[in-house]
């Protein structure tokens, strides 16, 4: 546990630029080998039960993407840099710096960086949360029935 996760102590970490902070580990995006994702890292900036929330920073390399998943908890996302797209439910949205995205509970979602630059975003979730649910073959077929979603879910 780094200083950002200790309860009751004020913490100040300076930015190192380029989406990195002093004393904050850059971690693999996931450890789930079944989840399909590409070229993404995460950093846990704040995690404290007193806040009941965890603030994370994700960086998706050009052409990379997060896993397609859903779960009981909601997300609040703020794009800091880069451009890309996200699937939220049955809508594909274009992303640019300072966009805000809310992912409601049990909503399929995935974030993709464009091909020119990394996509960096903050994501706030409950500190105590459930595990992501991956789509079944039937779920994927239902999503891909919409041509705009099928184009978004293309294989890289």
C-alpha positions as CSV (number, residue, x, y, z in Angstrom):
1,X,0.0,0.0,0.0
2,X,1.5,3.3,-1.0
3,X,0.9,6.7,0.8
4,X,-2.1,7.4,-1.4
5,X,-4.0,4.6,0.2
6,X,-3.3,5.3,3.9
7,X,-6.3,6.5,5.9
8,X,-6.2,9.8,7.8
9,X,-2.9,11.1,6.5
10,X,-2.7,14.1,4.2
11,X,-0.9,13.1,1.0
12,X,0.7,15.2,-1.7
13,X,2.2,13.7,-4.8
14,X,3.7,15.8,-7.5
15,X,3.0,15.1,-11.1
16,X,6.0,13.8,-13.0
17,X,4.2,14.8,-16.3
18,X,3.0,12.5,-19.0
19,X,0.4,10.9,-16.7
20,X,2.7,9.8,-13.9
21,X,2.9,10.8,-10.3
22,X,5.6,10.5,-7.6
23,X,5.2,7.4,-5.4
24,X,2.3,5.9,-7.5
25,X,3.0,2.6,-9.2
26,X,2.1,2.1,-12.8
27,X,0.4,-1.3,-12.8
28,X,-0.8,-3.8,-15.4
29,X,-4.4,-3.1,-16.5
30,X,-5.7,-6.5,-15.4
31,X,-4.6,-9.9,-14.3
32,X,-7.6,-11.7,-15.8
33,X,-6.3,-13.7,-18.8
34,X,-9.9,-14.2,-20.1
35,X,-10.5,-10.4,-20.5
36,X,-9.5,-9.2,-24.0
37,X,-7.6,-5.8,-23.9
38,X,-4.6,-4.2,-25.5
39,X,-1.9,-1.7,-24.5
40,X,-3.4,-0.2,-21.3
41,X,-2.0,0.6,-17.9
42,X,-3.5,1.8,-14.6
43,X,-2.4,3.7,-11.5
44,X,-4.4,3.9,-8.3
45,X,-4.2,7.5,-7.3
46,X,-6.5,7.4,-4.2
47,X,-8.1,4.5,-2.5
48,X,-9.6,5.0,0.9
49,X,-12.7,3.4,2.6
50,X,-13.3,6.8,4.3
51,X,-13.9,8.2,0.8
52,X,-15.8,5.1,-0.3
53,X,-14.2,5.7,-3.7
54,X,-11.1,4.9,-5.6
55,X,-9.6,7.3,-8.2
56,X,-7.6,5.6,-10.9
57,X,-5.7,6.8,-14.0
58,X,-5.7,4.7,-17.1
59,X,-3.6,5.2,-20.1
60,X,-4.4,3.5,-23.4
61,X,-1.6,3.4,-26.0
62,X,-2.5,4.4,-29.6
63,X,-4.7,1.6,-31.0
64,X,-5.2,0.0,-27.5
65,X,-8.4,-0.7,-25.7
66,X,-9.9,-1.7,-22.4
67,X,-11.9,-4.9,-21.9
68,X,-15.5,-5.1,-22.9
69,X,-17.3,-5.7,-19.5
70,X,-20.1,-4.8,-17.2
71,X,-20.6,-4.9,-13.4
72,X,-22.9,-3.8,-10.6
73,X,-20.9,-0.6,-9.8
74,X,-20.9,2.6,-11.7
75,X,-18.0,4.6,-13.2
76,X,-17.3,8.3,-13.5
77,X,-14.7,9.1,-16.2
78,X,-12.9,12.3,-17.0
79,X,-10.7,12.3,-20.2
80,X,-7.4,14.2,-19.5
81,X,-5.6,13.8,-22.8
82,X,-5.9,12.1,-26.2
83,X,-8.8,11.1,-28.4
84,X,-10.7,7.9,-28.8
85,X,-14.1,6.3,-28.6
86,X,-16.1,4.5,-25.9
87,X,-19.0,2.1,-26.0
88,X,-21.5,2.8,-23.3
89,X,-24.5,0.4,-23.5
90,X,-25.6,0.6,-27.1
91,X,-24.0,3.9,-28.0
92,X,-20.5,4.6,-29.4
93,X,-19.2,8.0,-28.4
94,X,-16.2,10.0,-29.6
95,X,-13.9,11.2,-26.8
96,X,-11.6,14.2,-26.5
97,X,-9.9,16.0,-23.5
98,X,-12.2,17.1,-20.7
99,X,-15.1,14.9,-21.8
100,X,-17.1,13.4,-18.9
101,X,-18.5,9.9,-19.2
102,X,-20.8,8.1,-16.7
103,X,-21.1,4.3,-17.0
104,X,-24.3,3.1,-15.2
105,X,-24.4,-0.2,-13.4
106,X,-24.7,-3.4,-15.5
107,X,-23.9,-1.4,-18.7
108,X,-21.5,-2.9,-21.3
109,X,-18.6,-0.5,-21.8
110,X,-15.2,-0.3,-23.5
111,X,-12.7,2.5,-24.1
112,X,-10.5,2.7,-27.2
113,X,-7.6,5.1,-28.0
114,X,-7.3,6.6,-31.4
115,X,-4.3,5.6,-33.6
116,X,-2.3,8.9,-33.2
117,X,-1.9,9.4,-29.4
118,X,-2.5,7.8,-26.0
119,X,-5.9,8.2,-24.4
120,X,-5.5,9.1,-20.7
121,X,-8.5,9.3,-18.3
122,X,-9.4,9.4,-14.6
123,X,-11.9,6.8,-13.5
124,X,-13.7,7.0,-10.1
125,X,-15.4,3.8,-8.7
126,X,-16.5,2.5,-5.4
127,X,-13.6,1.3,-3.2
128,X,-15.6,-1.9,-2.5
129,X,-16.9,-3.2,-5.8
130,X,-17.8,-6.4,-7.6
131,X,-15.8,-8.2,-10.3
132,X,-16.3,-7.4,-14.0
133,X,-18.5,-9.7,-16.0
134,X,-17.3,-10.5,-19.5
135,X,-19.8,-10.9,-22.4
136,X,-20.9,-14.3,-23.5
137,X,-21.0,-15.3,-27.1
138,X,-24.8,-14.5,-27.1
139,X,-24.1,-11.0,-25.6
140,X,-21.5,-10.3,-28.3
141,X,-23.9,-11.4,-31.0
142,X,-26.6,-9.1,-29.7
143,X,-24.2,-6.2,-29.5
144,X,-22.8,-6.9,-33.0
145,X,-26.3,-6.9,-34.5
146,X,-25.9,-3.1,-34.5
147,X,-23.5,-2.1,-37.3
148,X,-22.0,0.8,-35.4
149,X,-21.2,-1.4,-32.4
150,X,-19.9,-4.2,-34.7
151,X,-17.5,-1.6,-36.3
152,X,-16.4,-0.4,-32.9
153,X,-15.8,-4.0,-31.6
154,X,-13.7,-4.9,-34.6
155,X,-10.6,-7.0,-34.1
156,X,-7.5,-5.0,-33.9
